[in-house]
Amino acid sequence: MIGLCRSVVVSLLMGAAEICTAAAQPNLPDIDTREPGEMYAMGVMLDDGTGFKSDGRRAFEWYSRAAKLGHAESMNRLGLLYLRGSGVPRDAFAALSWFRLAAAKGSLTAVNNIAQLRFYGLGVQQSYSSAAKLLRISADAGDADAQNKLGMMYDSGLGVAPDHRKARALFLKSAAQGYSPAVLNLGRLLTQGTGRETADVFPYPFSDASKAAAPQDSTACVMHAAVPTSRSGATSYP
């Protein structure tokens, strides 16, 4: 009788554990039934660990399906995965290639990421002026992250002639969109003078669209990876 009771208790506990596990890790829907935007959203959740345990490999699968359907921000995210080596082997050639594909599809975030490669000379010829030209493309299109970064270049005189009025104007445009780093830079410019150390100009070099668009989450993805020189392609982005 005692043995029977113990068996019943163990069975109940195991059943409860299975229920809790299922609740903590919900089943993913059929990937073949999703639209590109929904595939991207699921990839972001798995990539960032929102609602699911962070899983770069599964995020890669979602981004890849969406990218095959032409989803630009999924292409950018694939580039970030390759830079981090998250879910895939670290492959800087592939990372830069995905950034260029995303930029050619209209992703301003990817243009910004290529600009950072130019700024730091990560595997490509280092050029502040090339970085500034790329950032100007995104800034003129209204991208808050690019406006902020280009403002920092004008403030520091890197790749462009120092121009604190232009820096302030760019910070204002970015801050008006609720971009927190620009608000901080604007406050610094107005209260503490100008001039920055080169190493501190872009404290968050690589970014993704979901973070760049969120005023309350200004921390972009930071990767420390050298990017080799890319193969030539049809796109005009370096």
PLY file of the C-alpha trace (Angstrom):
ply
format ascii 1.0
element vertex 238
property float x
property float y
property float z
element edge 237
property int vertex1
property int vertex2
end_header
0.00 0.00 0.00
2.83 2.37 0.94
4.63 1.53 -2.31
1.48 2.29 -4.28
1.09 5.68 -2.59
4.71 6.55 -3.34
4.21 5.67 -7.00
1.15 7.89 -7.20
3.00 10.82 -5.58
5.98 10.44 -7.90
3.69 10.31 -10.93
1.91 13.48 -9.83
5.21 15.33 -9.27
6.56 14.27 -12.64
3.35 15.40 -14.31
3.56 18.78 -12.60
7.20 19.16 -13.69
6.26 18.43 -17.31
3.49 21.04 -17.17
5.88 23.66 -15.77
8.51 22.86 -18.39
5.96 23.15 -21.18
4.78 26.50 -19.83
8.35 27.81 -19.59
9.30 26.68 -23.09
6.21 26.98 -25.32
6.25 25.13 -28.60
7.18 27.22 -31.60
4.58 27.41 -34.36
5.23 25.76 -37.72
7.93 27.83 -39.39
6.53 27.13 -42.85
3.24 28.85 -42.02
4.61 32.24 -40.97
4.91 35.53 -42.85
8.41 37.11 -43.15
7.64 39.74 -40.52
6.42 37.09 -38.09
9.47 34.93 -38.79
11.64 37.93 -37.98
9.75 38.59 -34.75
10.21 34.99 -33.63
13.89 35.18 -34.49
14.27 38.33 -32.39
12.55 36.66 -29.43
14.87 33.67 -29.62
17.91 35.85 -30.30
17.23 38.17 -27.36
15.74 35.53 -25.05
12.35 37.23 -24.84
9.65 34.70 -23.96
12.01 31.85 -24.83
15.44 30.73 -23.75
18.02 32.50 -25.90
18.93 30.20 -28.77
21.10 31.55 -31.57
20.73 28.43 -33.70
16.95 28.56 -33.75
17.03 32.34 -34.24
19.26 31.75 -37.26
16.64 29.39 -38.73
13.87 31.98 -38.41
15.99 34.82 -39.79
17.16 32.64 -42.68
13.63 31.79 -43.77
12.59 35.44 -43.65
15.79 36.55 -45.43
15.09 34.14 -48.27
11.80 35.97 -48.73
13.61 39.31 -48.95
13.18 40.57 -45.37
15.93 43.20 -44.96
16.13 43.38 -41.16
16.42 39.59 -40.95
19.44 39.89 -43.24
20.92 42.48 -40.88
20.29 40.22 -37.90
21.99 37.33 -39.68
25.02 39.57 -40.03
24.98 40.22 -36.29
24.73 36.48 -35.54
27.77 35.81 -37.71
29.73 38.62 -36.04
28.98 37.19 -32.60
29.26 33.56 -33.63
25.86 33.00 -32.05
24.22 29.82 -33.32
26.64 29.74 -36.25
30.44 29.66 -36.56
31.91 33.15 -36.37
32.34 34.22 -39.98
33.15 37.85 -40.66
32.90 37.45 -44.44
29.36 36.21 -44.06
28.52 38.99 -41.59
29.62 41.78 -43.91
27.94 40.06 -46.84
24.60 39.99 -44.99
24.97 43.65 -43.97
25.52 44.58 -47.61
22.53 42.54 -48.76
20.34 44.16 -46.09
21.58 47.64 -47.03
20.82 46.97 -50.69
17.28 46.03 -49.60
16.87 49.37 -47.84
17.93 48.65 -44.26
19.37 51.86 -42.80
20.46 49.88 -39.74
22.66 47.74 -41.96
24.10 50.86 -43.60
25.00 52.10 -40.12
26.67 48.79 -39.29
28.80 48.96 -42.43
29.73 52.50 -41.45
31.03 51.21 -38.13
33.21 48.68 -39.93
34.69 51.57 -41.91
35.08 53.72 -38.81
37.05 51.10 -36.90
38.79 49.52 -39.91
37.57 46.08 -38.97
38.79 43.97 -41.87
38.16 46.76 -44.37
40.22 49.85 -45.11
39.79 52.20 -42.19
38.24 55.49 -43.27
36.47 58.04 -41.09
35.33 59.92 -44.17
33.74 56.80 -45.69
32.01 56.11 -42.40
30.68 59.66 -42.32
29.37 59.40 -45.90
27.46 56.22 -45.06
26.05 57.68 -41.87
24.94 60.77 -43.80
22.83 58.53 -46.07
20.94 57.16 -43.07
20.84 60.48 -41.23
19.32 62.27 -44.24
16.69 59.52 -44.36
15.75 60.29 -40.75
17.53 57.47 -38.91
18.03 58.55 -35.30
21.03 56.32 -34.63
22.87 57.66 -37.69
22.00 61.26 -36.82
23.48 60.77 -33.38
26.65 59.07 -34.61
27.21 61.60 -37.39
26.72 64.37 -34.84
29.47 62.80 -32.75
31.78 62.82 -35.76
31.10 66.50 -36.38
31.64 67.15 -32.69
35.01 65.37 -32.76
36.10 66.37 -36.26
36.61 62.79 -37.41
36.15 62.31 -41.15
34.53 65.74 -41.40
35.52 69.28 -40.54
34.64 70.06 -36.91
31.29 71.80 -36.80
29.57 72.00 -33.44
26.50 73.68 -34.91
25.93 70.74 -37.23
26.61 68.38 -34.34
23.99 70.08 -32.22
21.47 70.12 -35.08
21.93 66.38 -35.61
21.66 65.63 -31.89
18.44 67.67 -31.79
16.93 65.73 -34.71
17.84 62.42 -33.12
16.71 63.43 -29.63
13.38 64.62 -31.06
12.75 61.00 -32.02
13.31 59.92 -28.42
16.78 58.47 -29.00
18.38 58.43 -25.55
22.09 58.60 -26.54
21.39 61.75 -28.52
19.68 63.35 -25.53
22.79 62.63 -23.46
25.12 63.94 -26.16
23.06 67.08 -26.56
23.19 67.70 -22.84
26.95 67.15 -22.79
27.45 69.49 -25.74
25.42 72.24 -24.09
26.84 71.92 -20.58
30.33 70.44 -20.78
31.86 71.83 -23.95
33.03 69.77 -26.90
35.63 67.22 -27.86
35.70 63.47 -27.38
38.35 60.78 -27.35
38.39 58.83 -30.61
37.90 55.48 -28.88
34.73 56.73 -27.21
32.99 58.20 -30.24
30.91 55.09 -30.98
30.52 53.21 -27.70
27.88 50.90 -29.26
29.13 50.22 -32.79
26.74 47.62 -34.18
22.96 47.79 -33.99
19.72 46.12 -34.96
16.48 47.75 -35.98
14.45 46.65 -32.96
16.82 48.34 -30.50
17.45 51.40 -32.64
13.72 52.00 -32.82
13.14 51.72 -29.09
13.69 54.97 -27.17
13.88 53.15 -23.83
16.46 50.63 -25.01
19.40 52.52 -26.40
21.98 49.79 -25.86
22.84 48.38 -29.28
24.45 45.01 -29.90
28.22 45.24 -29.42
30.45 42.70 -31.12
34.22 42.51 -30.93
35.07 40.80 -34.20
37.51 41.64 -36.96
35.79 41.70 -40.32
37.93 40.70 -43.31
37.78 42.62 -46.56
34.53 41.83 -48.34
34.16 40.45 -51.83
33.09 42.97 -54.46
29.40 43.10 -55.15
26.72 44.93 -57.07
25.78 47.11 -54.12
27.32 50.57 -53.84
27.97 50.20 -50.12
31.62 49.62 -49.18
0 1
1 2
2 3
3 4
4 5
5 6
6 7
7 8
8 9
9 10
10 11
11 12
12 13
13 14
14 15
15 16
16 17
17 18
18 19
19 20
20 21
21 22
22 23
23 24
24 25
25 26
26 27
27 28
28 29
29 30
30 31
31 32
32 33
33 34
34 35
35 36
36 37
37 38
38 39
39 40
40 41
41 42
42 43
43 44
44 45
45 46
46 47
47 48
48 49
49 50
50 51
51 52
52 53
53 54
54 55
55 56
56 57
57 58
58 59
59 60
60 61
61 62
62 63
63 64
64 65
65 66
66 67
67 68
68 69
69 70
70 71
71 72
72 73
73 74
74 75
75 76
76 77
77 78
78 79
79 80
80 81
81 82
82 83
83 84
84 85
85 86
86 87
87 88
88 89
89 90
90 91
91 92
92 93
93 94
94 95
95 96
96 97
97 98
98 99
99 100
100 101
101 102
102 103
103 104
104 105
105 106
106 107
107 108
108 109
109 110
110 111
111 112
112 113
113 114
114 115
115 116
116 117
117 118
118 119
119 120
120 121
121 122
122 123
123 124
124 125
125 126
126 127
127 128
128 129
129 130
130 131
131 132
132 133
133 134
134 135
135 136
136 137
137 138
138 139
139 140
140 141
141 142
142 143
143 144
144 145
145 146
146 147
147 148
148 149
149 150
150 151
151 152
152 153
153 154
154 155
155 156
156 157
157 158
158 159
159 160
160 161
161 162
162 163
163 164
164 165
165 166
166 167
167 168
168 169
169 170
170 171
171 172
172 173
173 174
174 175
175 176
176 177
177 178
178 179
179 180
180 181
181 182
182 183
183 184
184 185
185 186
186 187
187 188
188 189
189 190
190 191
191 192
192 193
193 194
194 195
195 196
196 197
197 198
198 199
199 200
200 201
201 202
202 203
203 204
204 205
205 206
206 207
207 208
208 209
209 210
210 211
211 212
212 213
213 214
214 215
215 216
216 217
217 218
218 219
219 220
220 221
221 222
222 223
223 224
224 225
225 226
226 227
227 228
228 229
229 230
230 231
231 232
232 233
233 234
234 235
235 236
236 237
